[in-house]
Amino acid sequence: MPVRSGGTRVLMFFLLLSVATPFWLQSQTVDHSAFDMLCGMHVKRDGTVHYEGFRSSVFSRYVLSFASLDTAAMSAEERLATLVNVYNACVIQNVLDHAPLSSVMDISSFFDRQKFRVAGRLYSLREIEKEFLLPLAPALSPFALTLAARSAPVLPRRAYRPEGIRGQLQRAAERFMQDRTRNRLDRSAGVLYLSMIFQWHREDFERVFGSLRQCAMHFLGEDDSRWLADNEIDIQFLPWDWSLNERQP
């Protein structure tokens, strides 16, 4: 039977201390490892979500940790990654708070009424997006935000990370744009069918890219982008499916 050394006892003491101390009181930055783990467990490969799987003390503590965020002390990359994770986690928490749901539209003002404490103040989901995320990444953040709907960008199976965050958001935008259930180019009809996200954020996309056409070319595959550059098209917006993007385990 192994003998426990004094060094091992000291190590165990500090491990127990870290477990006993709520992590949101330990630092003004957020540890996203819990969210990373939960997304890996409860977000399916097709982007559907087992929401009840997030219902846990671990997830509750994660959401509570947003209150002590010091966004001013973060680098631009850390701020962007953290706030995308904050938004997505708050959407999940809002779904859990109103379960059972068939659609977030079943709840009056789902994106406006419920408030979450972030960096010492109360914000709705819409305020988190408009005050934090759109100023940081107006042409990329809309593709990373789950709206808990079938037509929305899918929630990734891990948390966003500060290292290379803009590359992660670029890839999320490309996946969304190239998903034919959400956007599609009909060459024979000369029509580019776009998600309603492009209508809702049209001003931001046109300010960054000049037009929705140029925006689509930036995120589409190479072949479709070349075709768009050489042909005239009409743009139409696809109906939005607000059904909850939920899947049972």
N, C-alpha and C positions, 0 to 999 in steps of 0.2 A: 504494500500500500504506500503510495507516494506521500512524502512529508511536505506539508505546506510551509514554505519559507517565509521569513519576515517580509521580504520584498513582495511576495505574492499577496500577503495579507494587506499590505499598503495599497497595492493595485486594486484589490477587491474593494477596499474601503472607498477609493475614489470612483470606481465604477458604480457602486451603490449610491454614492453621493450624487453623481450625475443623473441617475435614474430618479432619485428622490426629488431633485430640483427641476421644476418645470423648465423646458428648454426655452420658452419664450421669455423667461426672466434672465437667462444666461447671457444673451447677446442682443444687440439691436439689429443684427442681420438675421435672416431666416434660413434655417436648415431645411432644404427641400427634399431631403432623403426620404422622409415619410411619404410625401406626395409622390415621389418617384416610384417608391415601392407599391403604393396603392394603385397607381395608374397601370403599372405592369401587371398587377393581379386582376384588375376589374375593368380595364378598357380592352375590348376585344380587337382582333386584327382588322375587322371591318369598320372599326370606329364606334361601334355601339358600346354602351356603358352599362355595367351592373351597378346602379347607383347605391343600392342598399349595402353593397360591399364596402362603400366608403364610410358607412355609419359606424363610427368607432371613436374611442377616446383619443386615439392617435390623430385622427383627422380633425377632431374638434380642437385639440391643442394646436395643431398646425394653423388652423384658421384664426384662433385667438392670438397667435404669434404676430399676426399682421399689425396689431395695434401698436407695437413698439418699434416698427420699422423706422429707420432714419434714412430716407431716400436721398437726402441732401449729401450724406456722407458716402454714398455709393458711386462707383464709376458708372458711366453711361451704359455699359454693357450689363453690369449687375442690376442696375435699376430697371432696364428693359426686360430682362429675363425674369426678374422677381415679380414685376407687376403683371406680366402675362400669366405667370403661375397664380398670382393672387386673384386675378379676374376669373380664371378657369375654376379655381377652388371655390370661390364665392358662388359661382353658378351652380356647382355641385351642391354646396351647402343650401342654397336657396331651393333646389329641387327636393332635397331631403326634408327641409323645413315644411314643405307643402305636400309631401307625398300622402297618398298616391296621386299621380298625375298621368294624364294621357298626352298633355301638351302644356308648355309653359304659358300658353295663351289662356289656359283655364284659370290662371291667377291674374287678377287685375294688376296692371302695372308691375309685372314681374321684374323688369329691368330698372324700375324707378322707385318703387316703394320701400323694399327691404334695404336697410342700411347695414354696412359693415365697417368696423373700425379699422382704418388703415392709416398708419403713421400718425396716430393720435387724433384723427378726425373721422367722422362718419360720412361714408360715401355710398351712393347707390351704384349698381353695376354700370349704368350709363355714365355716371360721373367719373368712375374709375377709368372708363374708356376715353372719355372726352378730355378730362383734365390731366391724365397721366400718359396714356398709351398713344393716342393719335398725335400729340406733339412730338413724341419720341420717334415714332415710326409710322407716319400716316399711310404709306403705301404697302406696308408689310403686316402691321399688327392685326388688321381685320381678318387675315387668313389664319391667324393663330388662336382666335378666340372662339371657344365653344359657346354656342347659344342653346345647347341642349335640344337641338332640333335635327331632324333627318337631313335637311338641306344645308345645314351649317358645316363649317370646317370641322374635321374630326379632331377629337381630343387625342393627342399623342400618347403613346404607351409609356412615356417617361416625362419627367419634368423638364422644362426648358432650362438651359445652363448658360451662365454668363459667357463662357469661352465660346467664341464663334456664334453668338446669338443671332446676328444678322444673316449668317449662312443658314442657320436652322429655320429662320422665318422665311427666307427665300425658298428653301426646299418645301416648306409647308404651303407657300403660295403656288409653287409649281405643281405640287400634288393636287391641290384644290382645282387649279385651272385646268389640268389635264384629266380630271375625273369627268368622264362623259355623262355621268348622272347629275353633275352640277353645272357643267359648261360644255358646249359642243359647237363645232364648226360644221355647218352644212354647206359644202362647196357647191353642190348642184343647185341649191336654192340661193346661194350667195348671202347666207344669213349666219351671223355669229350669235348664238344663243348664250347669254350670260346669266349668271346667278344674280339674284336681287342685291347681293352685297355690292355689286358694281353700281347699282342705282343708288343705294343708300349712301355710298361713299364716293359718288361720282366726282364731287368737287375736289376731294383730296387726290384721287387718281389723276384727274385732268391737270391739277396743279403740278404734280410730280412728273407725269409722263407726256402731257400735252393733249392726250385724248384717250378714250377707252380702248380704241383700236390699238394704239401704241402700248398701252398697259397690257392688253391681252398678248400682244406679240412678245413682250418681255417675259411672260410666264409660260407660254405655250411651248410645245416641242419645236424643234428646228424646222421640220417640214411644214407644219401648219403656219409657223411664223413667216416663212418665205412666201407661202401662198397668200397670206394676208397682205404682205407688202406689195404684191403684184396684182391684186384684184380688188375691185370695189365690192363693198358688202353693206348690208343693213344690220343693225344691232337690235335684237329683241331680248327681253328679260323673261326668264323662266319662272313659272309659279313656285312659290316657296312652300315647302312642307314643314309645318310647325309641329308635327307629331314628335313626341319625345323619343330621342335616340337611345332607347333603353333596350337592354337584352337581359333576360334572366340567366342565372348561372347554369 
